[in-house]
Amino acid sequence: MAEWTPSEKEEAYFLKQEAERRLAACEAAKKAMEERERQRLKQTHWMRCPKCGMELEEVEFRGVQVDHCFSCGGMFFDRGEVEKILEQKDPRAVRTLIGTLFGVGKTID
């Protein structure tokens, strides 16, 4: 009985299969690492002021919950919050928002 030896094409096929398997495993590990890093950053920075790093607190502003830093006075908006404030019929809402954004501290009249 003759001993079986793979041809060059068979060896190349199996090497390619192994390389693709390793590449897929590497990509999966990379995605898992990126997700862990994203979660770590979220936990580290969640509700932290981007200016001074102190803790943010949610406060109601014109009926909308916004994030406010009592340390530096920054006010931070999540997606859609500014639009909700600007949709209000009260013309003072826009002036108050602008005054708050630019640190005036009171309504601009």
C-alpha positions as CSV (number, residue, x, y, z in Angstrom):
1,M,0.0,0.0,0.0
2,A,1.4,3.4,-1.0
3,E,1.7,6.2,1.5
4,W,-0.5,9.2,0.7
5,T,1.2,12.6,0.4
6,P,-0.8,15.8,-0.3
7,S,-0.2,17.6,-3.5
8,E,0.9,21.2,-3.6
9,K,-2.6,22.3,-4.4
10,E,-4.0,20.4,-1.4
11,E,-1.4,21.9,0.9
12,A,-2.1,25.4,-0.5
13,Y,-5.8,24.8,0.0
14,F,-5.4,23.7,3.7
15,L,-2.9,26.5,4.4
16,K,-5.4,29.0,3.0
17,Q,-8.2,27.5,5.1
18,E,-6.1,27.7,8.2
19,A,-5.1,31.3,7.4
20,E,-8.8,32.3,6.9
21,R,-9.7,30.6,10.2
22,R,-7.0,32.4,12.1
23,L,-7.9,35.7,10.5
24,A,-11.6,35.3,11.5
25,A,-10.5,34.4,15.0
26,C,-8.3,37.5,15.2
27,E,-11.1,39.7,13.9
28,A,-13.5,38.3,16.5
29,A,-11.0,38.9,19.2
30,K,-10.4,42.4,18.0
31,K,-14.1,43.2,18.0
32,A,-14.5,41.7,21.5
33,M,-11.5,43.8,22.7
34,E,-13.0,47.0,21.1
35,E,-16.4,46.3,22.8
36,R,-14.7,45.8,26.2
37,E,-12.8,49.1,25.7
38,R,-16.0,50.9,24.7
39,Q,-17.7,49.6,27.8
40,R,-14.7,50.6,30.0
41,L,-14.7,54.1,28.6
42,K,-18.4,54.4,29.0
43,Q,-18.2,53.3,32.6
44,T,-15.2,55.7,33.2
45,H,-16.8,58.7,31.6
46,W,-20.5,58.1,32.2
47,M,-22.1,61.3,33.5
48,R,-18.7,63.0,33.8
49,C,-18.2,66.6,32.6
50,P,-16.1,66.7,29.4
51,K,-14.7,70.0,30.5
52,C,-13.6,69.4,34.1
53,G,-14.3,65.7,34.7
54,M,-16.6,66.2,37.7
55,E,-19.9,64.4,38.0
56,L,-22.8,65.6,36.0
57,E,-26.3,65.7,37.4
58,E,-29.6,65.7,35.5
59,V,-31.7,68.8,36.0
60,E,-34.9,69.9,34.4
61,F,-34.5,72.8,32.0
62,R,-37.7,74.0,30.3
63,G,-39.3,70.6,30.8
64,V,-36.3,68.7,29.4
65,Q,-33.8,66.6,31.5
66,V,-30.3,67.9,30.7
67,D,-26.9,67.2,32.2
68,H,-25.4,70.0,34.3
69,C,-22.0,70.3,35.9
70,F,-22.3,72.2,39.2
71,S,-18.5,72.5,39.3
72,C,-17.8,74.4,36.1
73,G,-21.4,75.4,35.2
74,G,-21.4,73.4,31.9
75,M,-24.7,72.2,30.5
76,F,-24.7,69.3,28.2
77,F,-27.4,68.0,25.9
78,D,-28.2,64.6,24.7
79,R,-29.4,64.0,21.1
80,G,-32.7,65.7,20.5
81,E,-32.8,67.8,23.8
82,V,-32.0,71.1,22.2
83,E,-34.6,70.5,19.5
84,K,-37.2,69.9,22.3
85,I,-36.4,73.2,23.9
86,L,-36.4,75.1,20.6
87,E,-39.8,73.6,19.7
88,Q,-41.4,75.3,22.7
89,K,-43.8,78.2,21.9
90,D,-42.3,80.4,24.6
91,P,-40.0,82.9,22.9
92,R,-38.0,83.3,26.1
93,A,-37.0,79.6,25.9
94,V,-34.6,80.3,23.0
95,R,-33.1,83.3,24.8
96,T,-32.8,81.4,28.0
97,L,-31.1,78.5,26.2
98,I,-28.7,80.9,24.5
99,G,-28.0,82.7,27.7
100,T,-27.3,79.4,29.5
101,L,-25.1,78.1,26.7
102,F,-23.0,81.3,26.7
103,G,-22.8,81.5,30.5
104,V,-24.9,84.6,30.9
105,G,-26.6,83.0,33.9
106,K,-30.0,84.7,33.4
107,T,-32.5,85.3,30.7
108,I,-31.4,87.5,27.9
109,D,-34.1,90.0,27.2
